[in-house]
């Protein structure tokens, strides 16, 4: 019988806040740039993805 041990590291609160803030900034930047992209292909791909995820966009 083999057993695997998994070690987990605890992140401090400040590290978690930094990770969440970075994810939010990147996410907002991606949504903003694709939503207002001049290329209709990029905008339509983002638009279709939002519809596919049942996210209301209009």
N, C-alpha and C positions, 0 to 999 in steps of 0.2 A: 504494500500500500504506500503510495506516494502522497505526501502532503506538501502544499506550496504555502509559503508564508509571504504575506504582502505587507510591506512596511509603508505606512502613510505618514506624510509630513503635515504638520499643522501650520497653516499660514496665519500670520498675524492679521489683525483687523485692518491695519493700514495697507498691507499687501493685497488683501481682498478688495479693498476700496479702490486701490490703484488699478487692479485688473478689471473691475467693473467699469470704472471711468474710461479706461482705454477701449474696452469693448463698445461702450456707448458712443464714444467719439468716432471710432471706425465705422460702426453701424450707421450712424447719422450721416457721416460723410459719403458712404456708399449709396444710401437711399437718396440723398440730396443730389449727388452727381448723376446717378442714373435717371432720376425723376426729371431733371432739368437738362438732360443731355441734348445737344443739338442734333445728334444722329437719331433718326427716327427708329432705326433698328435696335439701338440700345434702349431707347425709351420703351418701345413696344415689347422687348424681351422682359424688361422689368415689370411692365404693366401686366403681361400675361402671367408672370411668376406670382405677382400679388393676387391675381384672380385664382390661380391654381392653389394658393395657400388659403383661400377664402378670406383674404384680407381686403376690407373695403377701401377702394382707392378713389371712388367718385360717387 
